[in-house]
Amino acid sequence: MDETYRAQCRWAKDDYMKALRVGDSVHLDAFDEGDDGASVSLPAADARAFARGILALADEIDGGEAPPAAEATSAVDAPIKVGDDVRVLADGAEHADVLRGDVFRVARIEGAPETPRYVVDDGEGGFWYFVGESIERVVKPVPSVAPSTRAALYLEARTLAGPDASVFDVLAVAAFLTGGGER
């Protein structure tokens, strides 16, 4: 399955990261103001270790507490509402310049309740309109990292990120790899 995952910077609308499979590697691209800034290609084992480290960083921020099972189930079934993050299900959905996996926040909902159109900011001062079949509600993943291993995974992630990586860079990759895409 050829999927591209994207994480949007929470502060700069034109900064983002993408991850995709290229052969037997996971390829990461960083974009600064829309320009290609850096690329990294990781073997599968290193990509997994890096992702675990990213989860450990995120857990340090919010405690990594998993919501009760009832909340997680109801979040999946809940209808999309203003303020929700939604994921695009197909490249070019509704003729928008989007890729499968892009995540946006719903700005408003138009149309009749039985046929709503979800309006998202296109990042360039305009808006894109999607019907429910073109998007899905993003549910925050439940961390699967055991508390006793978080510190070790954090250190491993910092090592993989390299000596010049800032905390913000590592957190951006964490959001990207977990599918969170917090803005």
C-alpha positions in Angstrom: 0.0 0.0 0.0 1.5 3.3 -1.1 0.5 5.8 1.6 1.9 9.2 2.4 1.6 10.6 5.9 1.8 14.2 6.6 2.3 16.2 9.8 1.6 19.9 9.8 3.6 22.3 12.0 1.5 23.7 14.8 3.0 27.2 14.4 3.9 27.7 10.7 1.2 26.9 8.2 3.8 26.3 5.4 6.0 23.9 7.4 5.3 20.2 7.4 6.8 16.7 7.2 5.9 13.7 5.0 6.7 10.1 5.4 6.3 7.4 2.8 7.6 3.9 1.9 10.3 3.9 -0.8 11.3 0.3 -1.5 12.5 -1.2 1.7 12.9 2.1 3.6 10.8 4.7 5.2 11.5 8.1 3.6 11.0 11.3 5.6 10.9 14.7 4.0 10.8 18.1 5.9 9.4 21.2 4.2 10.2 24.7 5.4 7.7 27.3 3.9 6.8 24.7 1.3 10.4 24.2 0.1 12.1 20.8 0.5 14.4 21.2 3.5 15.7 17.8 4.3 15.3 14.1 3.5 16.1 11.0 5.5 15.7 7.4 4.4 15.5 4.9 7.3 15.6 1.1 7.2 12.3 -0.4 8.7 13.9 -1.3 12.1 15.4 2.2 12.5 12.1 3.8 11.6 10.3 1.7 14.2 12.8 2.6 16.9 12.5 6.3 15.9 8.7 6.1 16.1 8.9 4.6 19.5 11.2 7.4 20.7 8.7 9.9 19.3 5.9 8.3 21.3 8.1 8.5 24.4 8.6 12.3 23.8 4.9 12.8 23.4 4.2 10.8 26.5 6.6 13.0 28.4 4.5 16.0 27.3 1.0 14.8 28.2 1.7 11.8 30.4 0.7 9.3 27.7 -2.5 8.6 29.5 -4.9 6.4 27.4 -8.5 7.5 27.5 -10.9 4.9 28.9 -12.0 2.4 26.3 -15.6 3.8 26.3 -14.3 7.2 25.3 -12.1 5.8 22.5 -15.0 3.9 21.0 -17.4 6.8 21.2 -14.8 9.1 19.6 -14.6 6.8 16.5 -18.4 6.8 16.1 -18.9 10.5 16.9 -20.0 12.7 13.9 -17.5 15.2 12.5 -17.9 18.7 14.1 -16.3 22.1 13.8 -12.8 22.0 15.3 -12.3 18.3 14.6 -9.2 17.2 12.6 -10.1 15.2 9.5 -7.9 13.0 7.2 -8.3 13.1 3.4 -9.0 9.6 2.0 -7.8 10.0 -1.6 -5.4 12.1 -3.6 -7.2 15.0 -5.2 -10.4 14.4 -3.2 -13.2 16.8 -4.3 -10.7 18.3 -6.8 -8.6 19.8 -4.0 -4.8 20.0 -4.1 -4.5 17.3 -1.4 -2.9 14.0 -0.8 -4.3 10.9 0.9 -3.5 11.2 4.5 -3.4 15.0 4.7 -5.0 16.3 7.9 -7.0 19.5 8.3 -9.2 21.1 10.9 -12.9 21.6 10.1 -13.6 25.4 10.1 -17.3 25.1 9.4 -20.0 22.8 8.2 -22.4 23.8 5.4 -25.4 22.2 3.8 -28.3 20.1 5.1 -27.6 17.8 8.1 -28.1 14.7 5.9 -25.6 16.0 3.3 -23.1 18.2 5.1 -20.1 19.7 3.4 -17.1 20.1 5.6 -15.1 23.3 5.1 -11.3 23.3 5.9 -8.7 26.0 5.5 -6.5 25.3 2.4 -3.5 27.0 4.0 -3.4 29.7 1.4 -6.3 32.0 2.6 -9.0 29.9 0.9 -11.0 26.9 1.7 -11.7 23.4 0.5 -15.0 21.6 0.7 -15.3 17.9 1.4 -18.2 15.5 1.7 -18.2 12.8 4.3 -17.1 10.1 1.9 -13.9 12.1 1.2 -12.6 12.4 4.7 -12.5 10.6 8.1 -12.4 11.9 11.6 -9.0 11.7 13.1 -9.0 9.9 16.5 -5.9 10.4 18.6 -4.0 7.1 18.9 -3.6 5.4 22.2 0.1 5.1 23.1 1.3 1.6 23.3 4.6 2.3 25.0 5.0 0.9 28.5 5.9 3.6 31.1 9.0 1.6 32.2 10.5 1.9 28.7 9.7 5.5 27.8 13.0 6.9 29.0 15.1 4.4 27.0 12.9 5.1 23.9 13.3 8.8 24.3 17.1 8.5 24.4 17.0 6.2 21.3 14.8 8.8 19.5 17.2 11.6 20.3 20.1 9.5 19.0 18.3 8.7 15.8 17.3 12.4 15.3 20.9 13.4 15.4 22.9 15.9 17.5 21.6 18.9 15.7 17.8 18.1 16.0 15.9 20.5 18.1 13.2 19.4 20.5 10.7 21.0 18.2 12.0 19.0 15.2 11.7 15.8 17.2 8.2 16.7 18.4 7.1 17.5 14.8 8.3 14.1 13.7 6.6 12.5 16.7 3.3 14.1 15.7 3.8 13.1 12.1 4.6 9.5 12.9 1.8 9.1 15.4 -0.7 10.6 12.9 -1.6 13.3 15.5 -0.6 16.2 13.3 -1.4 18.7 16.2 -1.4 22.3 15.1 
